[in-house]
Amino acid sequence: MVERKTPYVIKEQAGTKAYCACGKSNNIPYCDGSHDGTGMTPYIVKIEEEKTVAICGCGHSSNMPYCDGTHLSL
């Protein structure tokens, strides 16, 4: 994943989301299929109701795809 020092804070609607795990997407933090051939798969998350989420931007969270604040110590 492309390292960034802040999370992607997004107001998401209910539904299934695919967040990029490989860092190759042209639509980060969302998966666009660019991982094909890498052996990696996106993080699939079902969002039950509209809410704001913080998606990890540094690639080091222990709670992927969500931010856990690890970027603060990098």
N, C-alpha and C positions, 0 to 999 in steps of 0.2 A: 504494500500500500504506500502511496505517496505520503511522506511524513509531513504533518502540519501541526502547528503548536496550539491549535484550538479545535474544538469539536464542530461538527456541522449541526447547528440547532435548527430543527425543522418542525413546523406545525404540520403533522400528518393527519390525513383523513383515515377513517376505518378502512381496513383491507389488508391484503397480503403485500408485503414489500420485499424487494430483493436488493440488499445493500452489497456494494462491491467489496470483495475480499482480496482481489489480486492487485489493485491499484492501476489497472490498465484501462478502465472505463473512461469514455469520453464524457460521461455524465455522472461523475463522482458526486455524492456518495452512493448513487444508484448503480446497479449492475446493468451493463448494456450487452453482455455476452462476450466481451473482449477476452474473457478468461479461457475460452475454448482452446484446448491443447495444453493448458498449463497444469492440469491436474487439480486445480482449485475450483471451488464452487462458491456461489454467493451466500451471504447470510440471509436466510429467509425468516421473516418476522411477520406474525399475524397481529395487527393492531385492531383491538376490539372496538375502540371508540376514538374520536378525534382527540389528539393530545400532542404536546410538544415533546420531541425526543432530541437527545444529544448523541449523535453518531460519532464514534471515534474517528479522529482525523490523523492521529499519530501512528496508529497501527500497533500499539503496545498495550492496549487495555486488556485486563484479565476478564472482562465482561463483554467481549465483542458480540455484536457490533456497537454496543453502547459505550460511551465515554465513562471512565472511572476516575479521571483526574490524573492518570499516569503522565500525561504530557507536561504537567507542572514540574516533574522531576527530571525531565530529559535535558 
